Amino acid sequence: AQLTPIYALTLPIAIVWTEKHTKKTTQENHQKVLELNGNEAANHYFTIFETPEERNVRKLQGGSFRQ
């Protein structure tokens, strides 16, 4: 008898967990943004959406969006 690989059994659990985690994180981020104002909201946006490459480039150039 062929055994079912463990990943095949755990994949549905992983998918459900990921969906719930993503939804929860999105809601938390949305709530944070609602509590922020002006510069804080802009800083939060750049923190979430900037890529590591952009962060590194900014460090090398010595510039930053943050105040």
C-alpha positions as a Markdown table, in Angstrom:
| # | Residue | x | y | z |
|---|---|---|---|---|
| 1 | Ala | 0.0 | 0.0 | 0.0 |
| 2 | Gln | 1.3 | 3.4 | -0.9 |
| 3 | Leu | 1.3 | 6.0 | 1.9 |
| 4 | Thr | 0.1 | 9.5 | 1.4 |
| 5 | Pro | 2.9 | 12.0 | 1.7 |
| 6 | Ile | 2.7 | 14.1 | 4.8 |
| 7 | Tyr | 2.6 | 17.4 | 2.9 |
| 8 | Ala | -0.5 | 16.2 | 1.0 |
| 9 | Leu | -2.2 | 15.8 | 4.4 |
| 10 | Thr | -1.0 | 19.1 | 5.9 |
| 11 | Leu | -1.5 | 21.3 | 2.8 |
| 12 | Pro | -5.3 | 22.0 | 3.3 |
| 13 | Ile | -4.5 | 23.0 | 6.9 |
| 14 | Ala | -1.7 | 25.3 | 5.8 |
| 15 | Ile | -3.9 | 27.0 | 3.2 |
| 16 | Val | -6.7 | 27.7 | 5.7 |
| 17 | Trp | -4.2 | 29.0 | 8.2 |
| 18 | Thr | -2.6 | 31.3 | 5.6 |
| 19 | Glu | -6.0 | 32.6 | 4.5 |
| 20 | Lys | -7.0 | 33.4 | 8.1 |
| 21 | His | -3.6 | 34.9 | 9.0 |
| 22 | Thr | -3.7 | 37.1 | 5.9 |
| 23 | Lys | -7.2 | 38.3 | 6.6 |
| 24 | Lys | -6.3 | 39.1 | 10.3 |
| 25 | Thr | -3.1 | 40.9 | 9.3 |
| 26 | Thr | -4.9 | 42.9 | 6.7 |
| 27 | Gln | -7.6 | 44.0 | 9.2 |
| 28 | Glu | -4.9 | 44.9 | 11.7 |
| 29 | Asn | -3.0 | 47.1 | 9.2 |
| 30 | His | -6.3 | 48.7 | 8.1 |
| 31 | Gln | -7.1 | 49.5 | 11.7 |
| 32 | Lys | -3.6 | 51.0 | 12.2 |
| 33 | Val | -3.9 | 53.2 | 9.2 |
| 34 | Leu | -7.3 | 54.5 | 10.4 |
| 35 | Glu | -5.7 | 55.6 | 13.6 |
| 36 | Leu | -2.8 | 57.5 | 11.9 |
| 37 | Asn | -2.7 | 60.9 | 10.4 |
| 38 | Gly | -0.7 | 62.7 | 7.6 |
| 39 | Asn | 3.0 | 61.8 | 7.9 |
| 40 | Glu | 2.3 | 58.8 | 10.1 |
| 41 | Ala | 0.0 | 57.3 | 7.4 |
| 42 | Ala | 2.6 | 58.0 | 4.7 |
| 43 | Asn | 5.4 | 56.4 | 6.7 |
| 44 | His | 3.2 | 53.4 | 7.5 |
| 45 | Tyr | 2.5 | 53.0 | 3.8 |
| 46 | Phe | 6.1 | 53.0 | 2.8 |
| 47 | Thr | 7.0 | 50.6 | 5.6 |
| 48 | Ile | 4.5 | 48.1 | 4.3 |
| 49 | Phe | 5.1 | 48.4 | 0.6 |
| 50 | Glu | 8.7 | 49.2 | 0.1 |
| 51 | Thr | 10.9 | 46.2 | -0.9 |
| 52 | Pro | 14.2 | 45.3 | 0.9 |
| 53 | Glu | 16.0 | 46.5 | -2.2 |
| 54 | Glu | 14.5 | 50.0 | -1.9 |
| 55 | Arg | 15.5 | 50.1 | 1.8 |
| 56 | Asn | 19.1 | 49.1 | 1.0 |
| 57 | Val | 19.3 | 51.7 | -1.8 |
| 58 | Arg | 18.0 | 54.4 | 0.5 |
| 59 | Lys | 20.6 | 53.4 | 3.1 |
| 60 | Leu | 23.4 | 53.6 | 0.6 |
| 61 | Gln | 22.2 | 57.0 | -0.6 |
| 62 | Gly | 21.7 | 58.2 | 2.9 |
| 63 | Gly | 18.2 | 59.4 | 2.2 |
| 64 | Ser | 14.9 | 58.4 | 3.7 |
| 65 | Phe | 11.2 | 59.1 | 3.4 |
| 66 | Arg | 10.9 | 59.0 | 7.2 |
| 67 | Gln | 11.4 | 62.1 | 9.3 |
